[in-house]
Amino acid sequence: MKRLITTTGLLIGSFALCLQLYLIIDRAIAEHQSVAGEVWRFFSYMTIWSNILVTLCFAALVFADTLSFFKSPAVQAGTFIYILVVGVAYHFLLAHIWSPTGLQYVADVLLHYAIPAIYCSYWLVFADKAKLSYTYCFTWLIYPFVYFIYALVRGLIVHSYPYPFIDVTSFGYPIVLRNSFILLIAYVLLGFGTVALSRKFKNT
């Protein structure tokens, strides 16, 4: 079962990322936009970053002798937090602001629902949880912090932001920084919850 879920996760994750990239490039060509600019926009989303991370974790598990970094219990637990945030935040904060159709709907469901569900199920049931410490709750902040800095710097350059709550053009830096700080606090709390959960359900 573990082999089945990791292989399925790897295949679906790879397909979803490739499909979304194809759709972005195809739309850019059809609308005579910069392909390079649209590919950069593709890599501006936390959804994409986190799905890439999940896919790498699954790849490390499927191909036993590669990508050892992504087999680490700390990395896999952090990935659990990141992809959980992707699924929950999208469903409650972002899903209502657009209505994708066709292949875009397929990519949307895979990236925001299917992959989070598959990876979270894998982590809860199969992942090694024996070596997690509460100090990781702060180490896990590096990833979202780097993302927020990247998104803000990119927005400063292209005047476009991937998510409404970090849109400096609309809200200004004080509100965006406040929103980002609240999100970082949420990540810390999720980290504590994840470690507590791991100690209750850790593998024996």
Secondary structure, DSSP 8 states (H G I E B T S, - for coil): -HHHHHHHHHHHHHHHHHHHHHHHHHHHHHTT--HHHHHHHHTT-HHHHHHHHHHHHHHHHHSTTS-GGGGSHHHHHHHHHHHHHHHHHIIIIIGGG----HHHHHHHHIIIIIHHHHHHHHHHHHS--TT--TTHHHHTTHHHHHHHHHHHHHHHHHS--SSGGG-HHHH-HHHHHHHHHHHHHHHHHHHHHHHHHHHHH---
